[in-house]
Amino acid sequence: MADFRLDRPKAEDRSLFRRRPRTGASADRAGQVSEGIARFLGTPRFIFYLTVFCIVWLSWNVWGPETMRFDSAANGFTALTLMLSLQASYAAPLILLAQNRQDDRDRVSAEQDRQRAERSLADTEYLAREVAALRQAINETATRDFVRSELRALLEELRDEDDEPGDMRRPSGRR
């Protein structure tokens, strides 16, 4: 299971048997094998192979040499029916096992998505609070025009004080 990752798409492998690197005995190896079989059973390639197999089987037992036929048409191709029943009886549990494993992966992925969404929501709420705090701080800071008007008012106040007669406080540079 070391080479299986949810964040990467399944590689396109055209070979019938996949060669995987040996990573030692894995407790989950049976699940991996069953998934591989279930994936193959759901492909058009499998349907094609099964169709060819049935056609060859039926053709051989209908038109082949009579001494070499092994499944008689008179008996309703009993051996073929048993073979297909056996294949179906093995395919169904393997497919169910693969679906259960996929459900587990989906559950883990959904939990990770939920956690990611919670973190995103928390980050968004934090940023919204920070933006609101910055707006409030900007509203409380003195603007350039406000500082200029205050300085003008102070300058006029100082000039008014200087213009008053009888005021003995004069700057040392003006006499």
C-alpha positions in Angstrom: 0.0 0.0 0.0 3.1 2.2 0.1 2.8 3.0 -3.6 -0.9 3.9 -3.4 -1.6 7.6 -3.0 -4.9 9.5 -3.1 -3.3 12.7 -4.4 -2.2 11.1 -7.6 -4.3 9.6 -10.4 -4.1 5.9 -11.1 -1.4 5.2 -13.7 -2.5 3.9 -17.1 -1.1 0.4 -17.3 -1.8 -1.5 -20.4 -0.2 -4.8 -19.4 -2.4 -7.7 -18.2 -0.2 -8.4 -15.2 1.2 -5.4 -13.3 4.7 -5.5 -11.9 4.9 -3.8 -8.6 8.0 -3.3 -6.5 8.2 -5.8 -3.7 8.0 -4.1 -0.4 7.8 -7.2 1.8 4.8 -9.1 3.1 1.9 -6.7 3.5 -1.1 -7.4 5.7 -3.2 -5.6 3.1 -1.9 -7.6 0.1 -5.1 -9.6 -0.3 -7.0 -6.4 -0.5 -4.7 -5.1 -3.2 -4.9 -8.3 -5.2 -8.7 -8.3 -5.0 -8.9 -4.7 -6.1 -6.6 -5.5 -9.0 -8.9 -8.4 -10.1 -12.1 -6.3 -9.5 -10.6 -3.5 -11.6 -9.8 -5.9 -14.4 -13.3 -7.5 -14.2 -14.8 -4.1 -14.9 -12.9 -3.4 -18.1 -13.9 -3.8 -21.7 -10.8 -5.9 -22.1 -12.1 -8.5 -19.7 -15.5 -8.6 -21.5 -13.7 -9.1 -24.8 -11.5 -11.9 -23.4 -14.6 -13.6 -21.8 -16.5 -13.3 -25.1 -13.6 -14.8 -27.1 -13.3 -17.6 -24.5 -17.0 -18.5 -24.7 -16.9 -18.4 -28.6 -13.9 -20.6 -28.7 -15.4 -23.0 -26.1 -18.8 -23.2 -28.0 -17.2 -23.5 -31.4 -14.8 -26.3 -30.3 -17.6 -28.2 -28.7 -20.0 -27.8 -31.6 -17.7 -28.1 -34.7 -14.6 -29.6 -33.3 -13.6 -33.3 -33.8 -16.1 -35.4 -32.0 -13.6 -37.5 -30.1 -12.0 -34.3 -28.7 -15.2 -32.5 -27.5 -15.4 -32.2 -23.8 -18.7 -30.3 -23.3 -21.7 -31.6 -25.1 -24.3 -29.4 -26.6 -26.8 -32.1 -25.9 -26.2 -31.5 -22.1 -26.6 -27.7 -22.5 -22.8 -27.0 -22.2 -22.8 -27.9 -18.6 -19.1 -27.4 -18.1 -19.2 -23.9 -19.6 -22.2 -23.0 -17.3 -20.2 -24.3 -14.3 -17.1 -22.3 -15.4 -19.1 -19.1 -15.8 -20.9 -19.7 -12.4 -17.6 -20.3 -10.7 -16.2 -17.1 -12.2 -19.2 -15.1 -11.1 -19.1 -16.6 -7.6 -15.5 -15.4 -7.2 -16.0 -12.1 -8.9 -18.9 -10.9 -6.7 -17.1 -11.0 -3.3 -13.9 -9.6 -4.9 -15.9 -6.7 -6.3 -17.6 -6.1 -2.9 -14.2 -6.2 -1.1 -12.9 -3.6 -3.6 -15.9 -1.4 -3.1 -15.5 -1.6 0.7 -11.8 -0.6 0.4 -12.9 2.3 -1.9 -15.5 3.4 0.6 -12.8 3.5 3.3 -10.6 5.6 1.0 -13.5 7.9 0.2 -14.3 8.2 3.9 -10.7 9.2 4.7 -10.7 11.6 1.8 -14.0 13.2 2.9 -12.6 13.6 6.4 -9.5 15.3 5.1 -11.6 17.6 2.9 -13.8 18.5 5.9 -10.7 19.3 8.0 -9.3 21.4 5.1 -12.6 23.3 4.8 -12.6 23.9 8.6 -9.0 25.3 8.4 -10.0 27.5 5.4 -13.0 28.8 7.3 -10.9 29.5 10.4 -8.3 31.3 8.3 -10.9 33.3 6.5 -12.5 34.4 9.8 -9.1 35.3 11.2 -8.3 37.4 8.2 -11.7 39.1 8.3 -11.1 40.0 12.0 -7.6 41.3 11.1 -9.0 43.4 8.2 -11.7 44.8 10.6 -9.1 45.6 13.2 -6.9 47.4 10.6 -9.9 49.4 9.4 -10.7 50.4 12.9 -7.0 51.4 13.5 -6.9 53.4 10.3 -10.1 55.3 11.4 -8.4 56.2 14.7 -5.1 57.4 13.2 -4.6 61.0 12.4 -4.8 61.8 8.7 -2.5 64.3 7.0 -5.3 66.9 6.6 -6.2 66.5 10.3 -2.6 67.1 11.4 -2.3 70.1 9.1 -5.5 71.7 10.4 -4.3 71.1 14.0 -0.9 72.6 13.2 -2.6 75.7 11.6 -4.8 76.1 14.6 -1.8 76.0 16.9 0.1 78.4 14.7 -2.8 80.9 14.7 -3.1 80.5 18.4 0.6 81.3 18.7 0.3 84.3 16.4 -2.7 85.6 18.4 -0.6 85.4 21.6 2.3 87.2 20.0 0.0 89.9 18.7 -1.5 90.7 22.1 -0.1 93.9 23.7 1.5 93.6 27.1 2.6 90.1 26.6 6.1 89.7 27.9 6.8 86.3 26.6 8.6 86.7 23.3 10.8 84.2 21.7 14.5 85.0 22.2 15.2 85.3 18.5 12.7 88.3 18.1 13.4 91.6 19.8 
